[in-house]
Amino acid sequence: MKLEYRDTREFVPVDVDKGLDRLTGEMVKGDAEAPEGYTMLPKCKFCANYEGTDTFDGVCQASQQEPKFMAYGDMTAVTCEMFKAK
């Protein structure tokens, strides 16, 4: 799977558009394609429990709440106990 820098653990955001590549120390665009072998950062959009309702938001189907927990695809899920990679 091809990943953008902002979807990897090797990306350190500096602002909304760019950040540092942790491995090379170089400034990179967040939406640029990351090199092969970079680690995917757990995010809702990569979770089997996430159901996107439109471009910007969705619902966590693993949520025990009613109504279901609203989430957005780029939400970081590093500490989510319900995260299940697709």
Contacts in CASP RR format, 6 or more apart in sequence:
PFRMAT RR
TARGET T0000
AUTHOR 0000-0000-0000
METHOD contacts of the structure
MODEL  1
MKLEYRDTREFVPVDVDKGLDRLTGEMVKGDAEAPEGYTMLPKCKFCANY
EGTDTFDGVCQASQQEPKFMAYGDMTAVTCEMFKAK
1 40 0 8 1.000
2 33 0 8 1.000
2 34 0 8 1.000
3 33 0 8 1.000
3 34 0 8 1.000
3 38 0 8 1.000
3 40 0 8 1.000
4 30 0 8 1.000
4 31 0 8 1.000
4 32 0 8 1.000
4 33 0 8 1.000
4 34 0 8 1.000
5 11 0 8 1.000
5 19 0 8 1.000
5 21 0 8 1.000
5 28 0 8 1.000
5 29 0 8 1.000
5 30 0 8 1.000
5 31 0 8 1.000
5 32 0 8 1.000
5 33 0 8 1.000
5 34 0 8 1.000
5 38 0 8 1.000
6 13 0 8 1.000
6 30 0 8 1.000
6 31 0 8 1.000
6 74 0 8 1.000
7 34 0 8 1.000
7 40 0 8 1.000
7 41 0 8 1.000
7 43 0 8 1.000
7 46 0 8 1.000
8 34 0 8 1.000
8 38 0 8 1.000
8 39 0 8 1.000
8 40 0 8 1.000
8 41 0 8 1.000
9 22 0 8 1.000
9 38 0 8 1.000
9 39 0 8 1.000
9 40 0 8 1.000
9 41 0 8 1.000
10 21 0 8 1.000
10 22 0 8 1.000
10 23 0 8 1.000
10 34 0 8 1.000
10 38 0 8 1.000
10 39 0 8 1.000
11 19 0 8 1.000
11 20 0 8 1.000
11 21 0 8 1.000
11 22 0 8 1.000
11 28 0 8 1.000
11 30 0 8 1.000
11 34 0 8 1.000
11 41 0 8 1.000
12 19 0 8 1.000
12 20 0 8 1.000
12 21 0 8 1.000
12 22 0 8 1.000
13 19 0 8 1.000
13 30 0 8 1.000
14 20 0 8 1.000
14 27 0 8 1.000
17 29 0 8 1.000
17 30 0 8 1.000
18 27 0 8 1.000
18 28 0 8 1.000
18 29 0 8 1.000
18 30 0 8 1.000
19 27 0 8 1.000
19 28 0 8 1.000
19 29 0 8 1.000
19 30 0 8 1.000
20 26 0 8 1.000
20 27 0 8 1.000
20 28 0 8 1.000
21 27 0 8 1.000
21 28 0 8 1.000
40 46 0 8 1.000
40 85 0 8 1.000
41 76 0 8 1.000
41 78 0 8 1.000
42 76 0 8 1.000
42 77 0 8 1.000
42 78 0 8 1.000
42 80 0 8 1.000
42 83 0 8 1.000
42 85 0 8 1.000
43 73 0 8 1.000
43 74 0 8 1.000
43 75 0 8 1.000
43 76 0 8 1.000
43 77 0 8 1.000
44 50 0 8 1.000
44 58 0 8 1.000
44 60 0 8 1.000
44 71 0 8 1.000
44 72 0 8 1.000
44 73 0 8 1.000
44 74 0 8 1.000
44 75 0 8 1.000
44 77 0 8 1.000
45 73 0 8 1.000
45 74 0 8 1.000
46 77 0 8 1.000
46 85 0 8 1.000
46 86 0 8 1.000
47 60 0 8 1.000
47 77 0 8 1.000
47 80 0 8 1.000
47 82 0 8 1.000
47 83 0 8 1.000
47 84 0 8 1.000
47 85 0 8 1.000
47 86 0 8 1.000
48 84 0 8 1.000
48 85 0 8 1.000
48 86 0 8 1.000
49 60 0 8 1.000
49 61 0 8 1.000
49 62 0 8 1.000
49 82 0 8 1.000
49 83 0 8 1.000
49 84 0 8 1.000
50 58 0 8 1.000
50 59 0 8 1.000
50 60 0 8 1.000
50 61 0 8 1.000
50 71 0 8 1.000
50 73 0 8 1.000
51 58 0 8 1.000
51 59 0 8 1.000
51 60 0 8 1.000
51 61 0 8 1.000
52 58 0 8 1.000
52 59 0 8 1.000
52 73 0 8 1.000
53 59 0 8 1.000
56 72 0 8 1.000
56 73 0 8 1.000
57 70 0 8 1.000
57 71 0 8 1.000
57 72 0 8 1.000
57 73 0 8 1.000
58 70 0 8 1.000
58 71 0 8 1.000
58 72 0 8 1.000
58 73 0 8 1.000
59 68 0 8 1.000
59 69 0 8 1.000
59 70 0 8 1.000
59 71 0 8 1.000
60 68 0 8 1.000
60 69 0 8 1.000
60 70 0 8 1.000
60 71 0 8 1.000
60 82 0 8 1.000
61 68 0 8 1.000
62 82 0 8 1.000
62 84 0 8 1.000
63 69 0 8 1.000
63 82 0 8 1.000
77 83 0 8 1.000
END
